[in-house]
Amino acid sequence: MPPPAEDPVADARLFEDDPWVEAPIRTDYGYNVKLGKGVFVNFNCVIIDTCPITIGARTLLGPCVNLYSGTHPLDPALRNGTKGPELGSEIHIGEDCWIGGNVVILPGVTIGKGVTVGAGSVVTKDIPPFHVAAGNPARILRRIETAMADAQE
């Protein structure tokens, strides 16, 4: 860590774009996770990063969010307890998203920019940019009207 700056405002700026991770969290490997600038990960998150997981800038993860990029074969003979292969697909979460508490995001999902996912949802399919989704399984409820959407699409 750099030494504190004489000016408290300058000192605060040193880390304002850094991701903020509120402990405790749990990762499978840890090295397959990429956090963008200003990402906030709340406490008790579980990140199974068998495959890469990317979280875009300024995205907020509520408490107890679970990101599962790993899975196992359905055939018990192939699964073979803990001796079988690890499978999975990448997870991509866009910039400026808000993922509510206790959300589960499954392998292969892409969540577009500016998406809000309601608390307790299970995301099994992609969500396009600037939409609200919720439920188990999550479904799109409505489009988010924002000047950001017009400029970014």
CYANA upper distance limits for C-alpha pairs under 8 A (distance plus 0.5 A):
  4 PRO  CA     11 ASP  CA      6.50
  5 ALA  CA     10 ALA  CA      6.87
  5 ALA  CA     11 ASP  CA      5.45
  6 GLU  CA     10 ALA  CA      8.29
  6 GLU  CA     11 ASP  CA      7.94
  7 ASP  CA     11 ASP  CA      6.68
  8 PRO  CA     12 ALA  CA      6.67
  9 VAL  CA     13 ARG  CA      6.87
 10 ALA  CA     14 LEU  CA      7.15
 11 ASP  CA     15 PHE  CA      8.35
 12 ALA  CA     16 GLU  CA      6.89
 13 ARG  CA     17 ASP  CA      8.37
 16 GLU  CA     38 GLY  CA      7.47
 17 ASP  CA     37 LYS  CA      5.52
 17 ASP  CA     38 GLY  CA      5.15
 18 ASP  CA     37 LYS  CA      5.98
 18 ASP  CA     38 GLY  CA      5.76
 18 ASP  CA     39 VAL  CA      7.86
 19 PRO  CA     35 LEU  CA      7.08
 19 PRO  CA     36 GLY  CA      7.33
 19 PRO  CA     37 LYS  CA      6.22
 19 PRO  CA     38 GLY  CA      5.21
 19 PRO  CA     39 VAL  CA      5.03
 19 PRO  CA     40 PHE  CA      6.37
 19 PRO  CA     41 VAL  CA      8.37
 20 TRP  CA     38 GLY  CA      7.44
 20 TRP  CA     39 VAL  CA      6.63
 20 TRP  CA     40 PHE  CA      5.27
 20 TRP  CA     41 VAL  CA      6.71
 21 VAL  CA     25 ILE  CA      8.50
 21 VAL  CA     40 PHE  CA      6.44
 21 VAL  CA     41 VAL  CA      5.19
 21 VAL  CA     42 ASN  CA      6.77
 21 VAL  CA     43 PHE  CA      8.01
 22 GLU  CA     40 PHE  CA      8.32
 22 GLU  CA     41 VAL  CA      6.51
 22 GLU  CA     42 ASN  CA      5.46
 22 GLU  CA     43 PHE  CA      5.39
 23 ALA  CA     42 ASN  CA      7.91
 23 ALA  CA     43 PHE  CA      5.66
 23 ALA  CA     44 ASN  CA      7.42
 24 PRO  CA     43 PHE  CA      5.93
 24 PRO  CA     44 ASN  CA      5.87
 24 PRO  CA     45 CYS  CA      7.95
 25 ILE  CA     43 PHE  CA      6.54
 25 ILE  CA     44 ASN  CA      5.40
 25 ILE  CA     45 CYS  CA      5.36
 25 ILE  CA     46 VAL  CA      6.42
 25 ILE  CA     47 ILE  CA      8.34
 26 ARG  CA     44 ASN  CA      7.80
 26 ARG  CA     45 CYS  CA      6.86
 26 ARG  CA     46 VAL  CA      5.29
 26 ARG  CA     47 ILE  CA      6.59
 27 THR  CA     46 VAL  CA      6.45
 27 THR  CA     47 ILE  CA      5.13
 27 THR  CA     48 ILE  CA      6.11
 27 THR  CA     49 ASP  CA      7.19
 28 ASP  CA     47 ILE  CA      6.96
 28 ASP  CA     48 ILE  CA      5.28
 28 ASP  CA     49 ASP  CA      6.08
 28 ASP  CA     50 THR  CA      7.41
 29 TYR  CA     48 ILE  CA      7.92
 29 TYR  CA     49 ASP  CA      6.52
 29 TYR  CA     50 THR  CA      7.57
 30 GLY  CA     49 ASP  CA      7.14
 31 TYR  CA     49 ASP  CA      8.37
 32 ASN  CA     49 ASP  CA      6.09
 32 ASN  CA     50 THR  CA      7.75
 32 ASN  CA     51 CYS  CA      6.87
 32 ASN  CA     52 PRO  CA      5.05
 32 ASN  CA     53 ILE  CA      6.63
 33 VAL  CA     49 ASP  CA      7.10
 33 VAL  CA     52 PRO  CA      6.43
 33 VAL  CA     53 ILE  CA      5.39
 33 VAL  CA     54 THR  CA      6.44
 33 VAL  CA     55 ILE  CA      8.43
 34 LYS  CA     52 PRO  CA      8.28
 34 LYS  CA     53 ILE  CA      6.81
 34 LYS  CA     54 THR  CA      5.24
 34 LYS  CA     55 ILE  CA      6.70
 35 LEU  CA     39 VAL  CA      6.82
 35 LEU  CA     54 THR  CA      6.67
 35 LEU  CA     55 ILE  CA      5.53
 35 LEU  CA     56 GLY  CA      6.92
 35 LEU  CA     57 ALA  CA      7.69
 36 GLY  CA     54 THR  CA      8.34
 36 GLY  CA     55 ILE  CA      6.46
 36 GLY  CA     56 GLY  CA      5.25
 36 GLY  CA     57 ALA  CA      4.58
 36 GLY  CA     58 ARG  CA      7.56
 36 GLY  CA     59 THR  CA      8.50
 36 GLY  CA     95 GLU  CA      8.42
 37 LYS  CA     56 GLY  CA      7.96
 37 LYS  CA     57 ALA  CA      5.09
 37 LYS  CA     58 ARG  CA      6.72
 38 GLY  CA     57 ALA  CA      6.18
 38 GLY  CA     58 ARG  CA      5.13
 38 GLY  CA     59 THR  CA      7.78
 39 VAL  CA     55 ILE  CA      7.95
 39 VAL  CA     56 GLY  CA      7.69
 39 VAL  CA     57 ALA  CA      6.08
 39 VAL  CA     58 ARG  CA      5.16
 39 VAL  CA     59 THR  CA      5.43
 39 VAL  CA     60 LEU  CA      6.46
 40 PHE  CA     58 ARG  CA      7.71
 40 PHE  CA     59 THR  CA      6.91
 40 PHE  CA     60 LEU  CA      5.33
 40 PHE  CA     61 LEU  CA      6.56
 41 VAL  CA     45 CYS  CA      7.81
 41 VAL  CA     60 LEU  CA      6.79
 41 VAL  CA     61 LEU  CA      5.38
 41 VAL  CA     62 GLY  CA      7.26
 41 VAL  CA     63 PRO  CA      8.13
 42 ASN  CA     60 LEU  CA      8.42
 42 ASN  CA     61 LEU  CA      6.35
 42 ASN  CA     62 GLY  CA      5.73
 42 ASN  CA     63 PRO  CA      5.21
 42 ASN  CA     64 CYS  CA      7.85
 43 PHE  CA     62 GLY  CA      8.22
 43 PHE  CA     63 PRO  CA      5.56
 43 PHE  CA     64 CYS  CA      6.89
 44 ASN  CA     63 PRO  CA      6.43
 44 ASN  CA     64 CYS  CA      5.17
 44 ASN  CA     65 VAL  CA      7.82
 45 CYS  CA     63 PRO  CA      6.76
 45 CYS  CA     64 CYS  CA      4.99
 45 CYS  CA     65 VAL  CA      5.31
 45 CYS  CA     66 ASN  CA      6.22
 46 VAL  CA     64 CYS  CA      7.55
 46 VAL  CA     65 VAL  CA      6.98
 46 VAL  CA     66 ASN  CA      5.23
 46 VAL  CA     67 LEU  CA      6.78
 47 ILE  CA     66 ASN  CA      6.41
 47 ILE  CA     67 LEU  CA      5.31
 47 ILE  CA     68 TYR  CA      6.67
 48 ILE  CA     66 ASN  CA      8.40
 48 ILE  CA     67 LEU  CA      6.55
 48 ILE  CA     68 TYR  CA      5.27
 48 ILE  CA     69 SER  CA      6.33
 48 ILE  CA     70 GLY  CA      6.69
 49 ASP  CA     53 ILE  CA      6.84
 49 ASP  CA     67 LEU  CA      8.28
 49 ASP  CA     68 TYR  CA      7.27
 49 ASP  CA     69 SER  CA      6.04
 49 ASP  CA     70 GLY  CA      7.14
 50 THR  CA     69 SER  CA      6.25
 50 THR  CA     70 GLY  CA      5.44
 50 THR  CA     86 GLU  CA      7.97
 50 THR  CA     87 LEU  CA      8.03
 50 THR  CA     88 GLY  CA      7.00
 51 CYS  CA     69 SER  CA      6.00
 51 CYS  CA     70 GLY  CA      7.04
 51 CYS  CA     88 GLY  CA      6.57
 51 CYS  CA     89 SER  CA      6.26
 51 CYS  CA     90 GLU  CA      5.69
 51 CYS  CA     91 ILE  CA      8.31
 52 PRO  CA     69 SER  CA      7.82
 52 PRO  CA     89 SER  CA      8.25
 52 PRO  CA     90 GLU  CA      5.58
 52 PRO  CA     91 ILE  CA      7.16
 53 ILE  CA     69 SER  CA      7.62
 53 ILE  CA     90 GLU  CA      6.25
 53 ILE  CA     91 ILE  CA      5.28
 53 ILE  CA     92 HIS  CA      6.39
 53 ILE  CA     93 ILE  CA      8.48
 54 THR  CA     91 ILE  CA      6.95
 54 THR  CA     92 HIS  CA      5.45
 54 THR  CA     93 ILE  CA      6.57
 55 ILE  CA     59 THR  CA      7.39
 55 ILE  CA     92 HIS  CA      6.76
 55 ILE  CA     93 ILE  CA      5.26
 55 ILE  CA     94 GLY  CA      6.67
 55 ILE  CA     95 GLU  CA      7.63
 56 GLY  CA     93 ILE  CA      6.42
 56 GLY  CA     94 GLY  CA      5.13
 56 GLY  CA     95 GLU  CA      4.47
 56 GLY  CA     96 ASP  CA      7.49
 56 GLY  CA     97 CYS  CA      8.39
 57 ALA  CA     94 GLY  CA      8.02
 57 ALA  CA     95 GLU  CA      5.23
 57 ALA  CA     96 ASP  CA      6.79
 58 ARG  CA     95 GLU  CA      6.51
 58 ARG  CA     96 ASP  CA      5.45
 58 ARG  CA     97 CYS  CA      7.76
 59 THR  CA     94 GLY  CA      8.00
 59 THR  CA     95 GLU  CA      6.17
 59 THR  CA     96 ASP  CA      5.12
 59 THR  CA     97 CYS  CA      5.08
 59 THR  CA     98 TRP  CA      6.34
 59 THR  CA     99 ILE  CA      8.33
 60 LEU  CA     96 ASP  CA      8.05
 60 LEU  CA     97 CYS  CA      6.74
 60 LEU  CA     98 TRP  CA      5.33
 60 LEU  CA     99 ILE  CA      6.58
 61 LEU  CA     65 VAL  CA      7.03
 61 LEU  CA     98 TRP  CA      6.73
 61 LEU  CA     99 ILE  CA      5.35
 61 LEU  CA    100 GLY  CA      6.86
 61 LEU  CA    101 GLY  CA      7.68
 62 GLY  CA     98 TRP  CA      8.28
 62 GLY  CA     99 ILE  CA      6.43
 62 GLY  CA    100 GLY  CA      5.30
 62 GLY  CA    101 GLY  CA      4.68
 62 GLY  CA    102 ASN  CA      7.71
 63 PRO  CA    100 GLY  CA      8.04
 63 PRO  CA    101 GLY  CA      5.24
 63 PRO  CA    102 ASN  CA      6.92
 64 CYS  CA    101 GLY  CA      6.24
 64 CYS  CA    102 ASN  CA      5.27
 64 CYS  CA    103 VAL  CA      7.78
 65 VAL  CA     99 ILE  CA      8.16
 65 VAL  CA    100 GLY  CA      7.96
 65 VAL  CA    101 GLY  CA      6.24
 65 VAL  CA    102 ASN  CA      5.27
 65 VAL  CA    103 VAL  CA      5.40
 65 VAL  CA    104 VAL  CA      6.54
 66 ASN  CA    102 ASN  CA      7.55
 66 ASN  CA    103 VAL  CA      6.72
 66 ASN  CA    104 VAL  CA      5.20
 66 ASN  CA    105 ILE  CA      6.77
 67 LEU  CA     91 ILE  CA      8.31
 67 LEU  CA    104 VAL  CA      6.51
 67 LEU  CA    105 ILE  CA      5.45
 67 LEU  CA    106 LEU  CA      6.92
 67 LEU  CA    107 PRO  CA      8.47
 68 TYR  CA    104 VAL  CA      8.04
 68 TYR  CA    105 ILE  CA      6.65
 68 TYR  CA    106 LEU  CA      5.60
 68 TYR  CA    107 PRO  CA      6.21
 69 SER  CA     88 GLY  CA      5.87
 69 SER  CA     89 SER  CA      5.91
 69 SER  CA     90 GLU  CA      6.19
 69 SER  CA     91 ILE  CA      6.62
 69 SER  CA    106 LEU  CA      6.75
 69 SER  CA    107 PRO  CA      4.70
 69 SER  CA    108 GLY  CA      7.40
 70 GLY  CA     86 GLU  CA      7.22
 70 GLY  CA     87 LEU  CA      6.16
 70 GLY  CA     88 GLY  CA      4.65
 70 GLY  CA     89 SER  CA      7.19
 70 GLY  CA    107 PRO  CA      6.76
 71 THR  CA     86 GLU  CA      6.83
 71 THR  CA     87 LEU  CA      5.60
 71 THR  CA     88 GLY  CA      5.66
 71 THR  CA    107 PRO  CA      7.86
 72 HIS  CA     79 ARG  CA      6.80
 72 HIS  CA     84 GLY  CA      8.26
 72 HIS  CA     85 PRO  CA      7.31
 72 HIS  CA     86 GLU  CA      6.08
 72 HIS  CA     87 LEU  CA      5.99
 72 HIS  CA     88 GLY  CA      8.11
 73 PRO  CA     78 LEU  CA      6.75
 73 PRO  CA     79 ARG  CA      5.77
 73 PRO  CA     84 GLY  CA      8.48
 73 PRO  CA     85 PRO  CA      8.00
 73 PRO  CA     86 GLU  CA      8.42
 73 PRO  CA     87 LEU  CA      7.78
 74 LEU  CA     78 LEU  CA      8.25
 74 LEU  CA     79 ARG  CA      7.41
 75 ASP  CA     79 ARG  CA      6.60
 76 PRO  CA     80 ASN  CA      6.45
 76 PRO  CA     81 GLY  CA      8.28
 78 LEU  CA     84 GLY  CA      6.44
 78 LEU  CA     85 PRO  CA      8.15
 79 ARG  CA     83 LYS  CA      7.67
 79 ARG  CA     84 GLY  CA      5.02
 79 ARG  CA     85 PRO  CA      7.22
 80 ASN  CA     84 GLY  CA      5.41
 88 GLY  CA    107 PRO  CA      6.49
 88 GLY  CA    108 GLY  CA      7.98
 89 SER  CA    107 PRO  CA      5.42
 89 SER  CA    108 GLY  CA      5.04
 90 GLU  CA    107 PRO  CA      6.65
 90 GLU  CA    108 GLY  CA      5.61
 90 GLU  CA    109 VAL  CA      7.69
 91 ILE  CA    105 ILE  CA      8.48
 91 ILE  CA    106 LEU  CA      8.18
 91 ILE  CA    107 PRO  CA      6.54
 91 ILE  CA    108 GLY  CA      5.87
 91 ILE  CA    109 VAL  CA      5.65
 91 ILE  CA    110 THR  CA      6.33
 92 HIS  CA    109 VAL  CA      7.02
 92 HIS  CA    110 THR  CA      5.14
 92 HIS  CA    111 ILE  CA      6.62
 93 ILE  CA     97 CYS  CA      7.90
 93 ILE  CA    110 THR  CA      6.41
 93 ILE  CA    111 ILE  CA      5.19
 93 ILE  CA    112 GLY  CA      6.87
 93 ILE  CA    113 LYS  CA      7.94
 94 GLY  CA    110 THR  CA      8.30
 94 GLY  CA    111 ILE  CA      6.35
 94 GLY  CA    112 GLY  CA      5.41
 94 GLY  CA    113 LYS  CA      4.80
 94 GLY  CA    114 GLY  CA      7.53
 94 GLY  CA    115 VAL  CA      8.33
 95 GLU  CA    112 GLY  CA      8.12
 95 GLU  CA    113 LYS  CA      5.40
 95 GLU  CA    114 GLY  CA      6.79
 96 ASP  CA    113 LYS  CA      6.50
 96 ASP  CA    114 GLY  CA      5.25
 96 ASP  CA    115 VAL  CA      7.82
 97 CYS  CA    112 GLY  CA      8.42
 97 CYS  CA    113 LYS  CA      6.68
 97 CYS  CA    114 GLY  CA      5.08
 97 CYS  CA    115 VAL  CA      5.28
 97 CYS  CA    116 THR  CA      6.23
 98 TRP  CA    114 GLY  CA      8.00
 98 TRP  CA    115 VAL  CA      6.91
 98 TRP  CA    116 THR  CA      5.22
 98 TRP  CA    117 VAL  CA      6.86
 99 ILE  CA    103 VAL  CA      7.34
 99 ILE  CA    116 THR  CA      6.40
 99 ILE  CA    117 VAL  CA      5.40
 99 ILE  CA    118 GLY  CA      7.30
 99 ILE  CA    119 ALA  CA      7.85
100 GLY  CA    116 THR  CA      8.08
100 GLY  CA    117 VAL  CA      6.30
100 GLY  CA    118 GLY  CA      5.69
100 GLY  CA    119 ALA  CA      4.71
100 GLY  CA    120 GLY  CA      7.67
101 GLY  CA    118 GLY  CA      8.28
101 GLY  CA    119 ALA  CA      5.29
101 GLY  CA    120 GLY  CA      6.82
102 ASN  CA    119 ALA  CA      6.34
102 ASN  CA    120 GLY  CA      5.22
102 ASN  CA    121 SER  CA      7.72
103 VAL  CA    117 VAL  CA      8.12
103 VAL  CA    118 GLY  CA      7.98
103 VAL  CA    119 ALA  CA      6.24
103 VAL  CA    120 GLY  CA      5.22
103 VAL  CA    121 SER  CA      5.33
103 VAL  CA    122 VAL  CA      6.36
103 VAL  CA    123 VAL  CA      8.08
104 VAL  CA    120 GLY  CA      7.92
104 VAL  CA    121 SER  CA      6.84
104 VAL  CA    122 VAL  CA      5.21
104 VAL  CA    123 VAL  CA      6.61
105 ILE  CA    109 VAL  CA      7.53
105 ILE  CA    122 VAL  CA      6.49
105 ILE  CA    123 VAL  CA      5.26
105 ILE  CA    124 THR  CA      7.08
106 LEU  CA    122 VAL  CA      8.10
106 LEU  CA    123 VAL  CA      6.68
106 LEU  CA    124 THR  CA      6.03
107 PRO  CA    124 THR  CA      8.23
108 GLY  CA    125 LYS  CA      8.31
109 VAL  CA    123 VAL  CA      7.95
109 VAL  CA    124 THR  CA      7.08
109 VAL  CA    125 LYS  CA      6.03
109 VAL  CA    126 ASP  CA      5.55
109 VAL  CA    127 ILE  CA      8.49
110 THR  CA    125 LYS  CA      8.00
110 THR  CA    126 ASP  CA      5.31
110 THR  CA    127 ILE  CA      7.04
111 ILE  CA    115 VAL  CA      7.36
111 ILE  CA    126 ASP  CA      6.16
111 ILE  CA    127 ILE  CA      5.37
111 ILE  CA    128 PRO  CA      6.89
111 ILE  CA    129 PRO  CA      7.58
112 GLY  CA    126 ASP  CA      8.35
112 GLY  CA    127 ILE  CA      6.46
112 GLY  CA    128 PRO  CA      5.41
112 GLY  CA    129 PRO  CA      4.43
112 GLY  CA    130 PHE  CA      7.46
113 LYS  CA    128 PRO  CA      8.19
113 LYS  CA    129 PRO  CA      5.16
113 LYS  CA    130 PHE  CA      6.65
114 GLY  CA    129 PRO  CA      6.35
114 GLY  CA    130 PHE  CA      5.18
114 GLY  CA    131 HIS  CA      7.73
115 VAL  CA    127 ILE  CA      8.04
115 VAL  CA    128 PRO  CA      8.10
115 VAL  CA    129 PRO  CA      6.31
115 VAL  CA    130 PHE  CA      5.33
115 VAL  CA    131 HIS  CA      5.55
115 VAL  CA    132 VAL  CA      6.39
115 VAL  CA    133 ALA  CA      8.22
115 VAL  CA    144 ILE  CA      8.47
116 THR  CA    130 PHE  CA      8.19
116 THR  CA    131 HIS  CA      7.00
116 THR  CA    132 VAL  CA      5.32
116 THR  CA    133 ALA  CA      6.92
117 VAL  CA    121 SER  CA      7.46
117 VAL  CA    132 VAL  CA      6.40
117 VAL  CA    133 ALA  CA      5.45
117 VAL  CA    134 ALA  CA      6.09
118 GLY  CA    132 VAL  CA      7.98
118 GLY  CA    133 ALA  CA      6.76
118 GLY  CA    134 ALA  CA      5.16
118 GLY  CA    135 GLY  CA      7.79
119 ALA  CA    134 ALA  CA      7.78
120 GLY  CA    134 ALA  CA      8.28
120 GLY  CA    135 GLY  CA      7.59
120 GLY  CA    136 ASN  CA      8.30
121 SER  CA    134 ALA  CA      5.76
121 SER  CA    135 GLY  CA      5.14
121 SER  CA    136 ASN  CA      5.83
121 SER  CA    137 PRO  CA      7.20
121 SER  CA    138 ALA  CA      6.08
122 VAL  CA    134 ALA  CA      8.28
122 VAL  CA    135 GLY  CA      7.01
122 VAL  CA    136 ASN  CA      5.47
122 VAL  CA    137 PRO  CA      5.60
122 VAL  CA    138 ALA  CA      5.96
123 VAL  CA    136 ASN  CA      7.93
123 VAL  CA    137 PRO  CA      6.54
123 VAL  CA    138 ALA  CA      5.57
124 THR  CA    137 PRO  CA      6.93
124 THR  CA    138 ALA  CA      7.47
125 LYS  CA    138 ALA  CA      8.42
127 ILE  CA    131 HIS  CA      7.74
127 ILE  CA    133 ALA  CA      8.03
127 ILE  CA    140 ILE  CA      7.83
129 PRO  CA    149 ALA  CA      8.48
130 PHE  CA    143 ARG  CA      6.46
130 PHE  CA    144 ILE  CA      5.58
130 PHE  CA    145 GLU  CA      8.01
130 PHE  CA    149 ALA  CA      7.14
131 HIS  CA    140 ILE  CA      7.19
131 HIS  CA    141 LEU  CA      7.89
131 HIS  CA    142 ARG  CA      6.23
131 HIS  CA    143 ARG  CA      4.78
131 HIS  CA    144 ILE  CA      5.66
132 VAL  CA    140 ILE  CA      6.38
132 VAL  CA    141 LEU  CA      6.07
132 VAL  CA    142 ARG  CA      5.97
132 VAL  CA    143 ARG  CA      6.75
132 VAL  CA    144 ILE  CA      7.21
133 ALA  CA    138 ALA  CA      6.30
133 ALA  CA    139 ARG  CA      5.69
133 ALA  CA    140 ILE  CA      4.73
133 ALA  CA    141 LEU  CA      5.84
133 ALA  CA    142 ARG  CA      7.87
134 ALA  CA    138 ALA  CA      5.07
134 ALA  CA    139 ARG  CA      6.14
134 ALA  CA    140 ILE  CA      7.26
134 ALA  CA    141 LEU  CA      7.52
135 GLY  CA    139 ARG  CA      6.74
145 GLU  CA    149 ALA  CA      7.69
146 THR  CA    150 ASP  CA      7.66
147 ALA  CA    151 ALA  CA      7.05
148 MET  CA    152 GLN  CA      6.55
149 ALA  CA    153 GLU  CA      6.38
